[in-house]
Amino acid sequence: MFNRSLAAALALVGGTFATMSFASNPHAQLEQAHLVPLDPISVPIIDGDQVRGNLNIRIVLNAGNDAGEGELVHALPQVRSTLVGATSEYARLYASPYKPVDSSRLASDLKAAIKAHHPEIGEVLLVEVSARR
């Protein structure tokens, strides 16, 4: 499931690929990644009893190897459910449409949530994050 434009986007946002060494063969190293993009996730930002906006994210998971990628594809509904729950919790506690999203904290929260249920997943990569009214 290799996608060169996805790899370029990850490099631009400071994902794992930005730190890889491309000296020997950059395409071979990127093709070894087992990336599984998820559909966008959007959860409400609730303040008290009012909806103030939406937190929107796009995530790519690195399965680590071929076997992990196969398992991940079959477990996507459970994985997505876990990520939606963790994103909702982050939105409830920390998100606001009036200030920047702390993407490093969000990534850390998502990784902790997913590792608790699916330790075989290598990385949770945030490709896009926004909070809007």
VOPAGU-2260 file (C-alpha; in pm, 1 decimal, decimal comma):
REM VOPAGU-2260
SITE   aa  ch    i         X         Y         Z
SITE  MET   A    0       0,0       0,0       0,0
SITE  PHE   A    1     278,1     239,0     -85,4
SITE  ASN   A    2     185,5     586,3    -198,6
SITE  ARG   A    3     463,7     828,5    -297,5
SITE  SER   A    4     247,0    1139,6    -252,3
SITE  LEU   A    5     153,9    1020,9      95,6
SITE  ALA   A    6     522,8     977,1     179,1
SITE  ALA   A    7     591,3    1328,3      53,8
SITE  ALA   A    8     309,0    1465,7     268,7
SITE  LEU   A    9     448,2    1286,3     572,5
SITE  ALA   A   10     790,7    1432,9     508,8
SITE  LEU   A   11     642,6    1781,5     485,5
SITE  VAL   A   12     459,0    1751,9     816,9
SITE  GLY   A   13     756,8    1604,9     998,7
SITE  GLY   A   14     651,5    1241,5     993,3
SITE  THR   A   15     878,0     942,2    1025,0
SITE  PHE   A   16    1000,4     971,1     666,2
SITE  ALA   A   17    1158,0    1311,6     726,8
SITE  THR   A   18    1420,0    1148,6     947,9
SITE  MET   A   19    1503,0     850,1     724,2
SITE  SER   A   20    1836,3     835,3     547,6
SITE  PHE   A   21    1789,3     844,5     172,1
SITE  ALA   A   22    2157,7     809,3      84,3
SITE  SER   A   23    2148,5     454,6     -56,8
SITE  ASN   A   24    1809,1     406,8    -223,0
SITE  PRO   A   25    1524,3     633,3    -112,2
SITE  HIS   A   26    1252,2     445,7    -300,8
SITE  ALA   A   27    1351,7     108,2    -156,4
SITE  GLN   A   28    1333,1     246,2     198,0
SITE  LEU   A   29     991,9     403,6     140,0
SITE  GLU   A   30     857,9      86,4     -18,2
SITE  GLN   A   31     953,1    -107,1     296,7
SITE  ALA   A   32     705,6     101,2     495,5
SITE  HIS   A   33     367,5     -63,6     539,8
SITE  LEU   A   34     137,3     235,8     548,1
SITE  VAL   A   35    -237,4     204,6     595,1
SITE  PRO   A   36    -427,2     534,6     552,1
SITE  LEU   A   37    -753,6     572,6     739,6
SITE  ASP   A   38   -1060,5     769,7     640,9
SITE  PRO   A   39   -1069,2    1118,3     796,5
SITE  ILE   A   40   -1197,3    1143,6    1153,3
SITE  SER   A   41   -1409,7    1437,5    1265,3
SITE  VAL   A   42   -1534,6    1477,3    1623,2
SITE  PRO   A   43   -1722,7    1765,5    1787,6
SITE  ILE   A   44   -1550,3    2011,2    2019,2
SITE  ILE   A   45   -1790,2    2045,8    2310,0
SITE  ASP   A   46   -1767,9    2320,5    2570,6
SITE  GLY   A   47   -2018,0    2274,9    2849,2
SITE  ASP   A   48   -2343,9    2200,3    2672,2
SITE  GLN   A   49   -2260,0    2360,2    2338,2
SITE  VAL   A   50   -2081,6    2236,5    2029,1
SITE  ARG   A   51   -1809,7    2492,4    1951,5
SITE  GLY   A   52   -1662,1    2329,4    1641,5
SITE  ASN   A   53   -1504,3    2014,8    1502,3
SITE  LEU   A   54   -1163,5    1855,6    1539,4
SITE  ASN   A   55   -1064,0    1700,5    1206,7
SITE  ILE   A   56    -772,3    1463,4    1163,0
SITE  ARG   A   57    -624,5    1235,5     898,4
SITE  ILE   A   58    -416,8     942,6    1017,5
SITE  VAL   A   59    -184,0     694,1     852,2
SITE  LEU   A   60     -79,0     383,8    1043,6
SITE  ASN   A   61     254,3     211,0     990,8
SITE  ALA   A   62     194,1    -161,2    1029,7
SITE  GLY   A   63     565,9    -243,8    1045,3
SITE  ASN   A   64     562,9    -551,4     818,4
SITE  ASP   A   65     351,0    -747,7     568,4
SITE  ALA   A   66     189,6    -965,8     835,6
SITE  GLY   A   67     106,8    -664,3    1050,9
SITE  GLU   A   68     -43,3    -485,4     751,1
SITE  GLY   A   69    -270,7    -781,5     679,9
SITE  GLU   A   70    -383,7    -801,3    1042,4
SITE  LEU   A   71    -436,8    -426,4    1053,8
SITE  VAL   A   72    -656,1    -423,4     744,1
SITE  HIS   A   73    -883,1    -686,0     904,7
SITE  ALA   A   74    -895,3    -497,7    1235,3
SITE  LEU   A   75    -964,4    -152,8    1086,2
SITE  PRO   A   76   -1315,5    -115,7    1235,6
SITE  GLN   A   77   -1182,8    -175,3    1589,4
SITE  VAL   A   78    -876,4      41,9    1525,7
SITE  ARG   A   79   -1091,1     325,5    1393,7
SITE  SER   A   80   -1326,6     296,6    1689,9
SITE  THR   A   81   -1032,4     323,4    1930,6
SITE  LEU   A   82    -896,2     627,3    1745,1
SITE  VAL   A   83   -1235,5     801,1    1732,9
SITE  GLY   A   84   -1272,8     750,8    2108,9
SITE  ALA   A   85    -925,5     888,6    2181,4
SITE  THR   A   86    -981,1    1182,9    1946,4
SITE  SER   A   87   -1314,9    1260,9    2114,5
SITE  GLU   A   88   -1148,5    1255,7    2455,3
SITE  TYR   A   89    -874,7    1490,4    2334,2
SITE  ALA   A   90   -1135,3    1724,5    2179,4
SITE  ARG   A   91   -1334,1    1728,8    2504,6
SITE  LEU   A   92   -1031,9    1811,9    2718,9
SITE  TYR   A   93    -793,5    2017,5    2507,1
SITE  ALA   A   94    -931,4    2130,2    2169,9
SITE  SER   A   95   -1068,6    2470,4    2082,2
SITE  PRO   A   96   -1153,5    2621,1    1744,0
SITE  TYR   A   97    -989,2    2943,4    1870,3
SITE  LYS   A   98    -636,3    2815,3    1932,1
SITE  PRO   A   99    -386,6    2584,8    1758,2
SITE  VAL   A  100    -416,0    2211,1    1814,4
SITE  ASP   A  101    -131,1    2059,3    2016,9
SITE  SER   A  102     -58,0    1794,3    1755,4
SITE  SER   A  103     228,5    1638,2    1951,4
SITE  ARG   A  104      -1,0    1575,3    2249,6
SITE  LEU   A  105    -277,4    1447,7    2021,8
SITE  ALA   A  106     -34,5    1210,6    1847,1
SITE  SER   A  107      91,6    1087,1    2183,6
SITE  ASP   A  108    -264,2    1029,3    2310,9
SITE  LEU   A  109    -362,8     845,2    1992,9
SITE  LYS   A  110     -51,3     628,1    2000,7
SITE  ALA   A  111    -108,5     535,4    2366,7
SITE  ALA   A  112    -472,6     445,6    2298,8
SITE  ILE   A  113    -395,6     234,8    1993,2
SITE  LYS   A  114     -95,4      57,6    2151,4
SITE  ALA   A  115    -314,1     -49,4    2445,6
SITE  HIS   A  116    -543,7    -242,1    2208,7
SITE  HIS   A  117    -319,0    -311,7    1908,3
SITE  PRO   A  118      48,2    -329,9    2010,4
SITE  GLU   A  119     145,2    -461,7    1665,1
SITE  ILE   A  120      93,6    -116,4    1509,2
SITE  GLY   A  121     428,5      54,8    1461,7
SITE  GLU   A  122     342,4     423,6    1436,4
SITE  VAL   A  123      41,6     652,7    1434,6
SITE  LEU   A  124     120,8     933,1    1190,4
SITE  LEU   A  125     -89,9    1249,9    1187,1
SITE  VAL   A  126    -105,3    1377,8     831,5
SITE  GLU   A  127    -357,3    1657,5     883,6
SITE  VAL   A  128    -500,3    1825,4    1194,3
SITE  SER   A  129    -745,9    2115,2    1218,3
SITE  ALA   A  130    -998,3    2261,3    1458,8
SITE  ARG   A  131   -1273,8    2467,9    1300,6
SITE  ARG   A  132   -1592,7    2644,1    1403,0
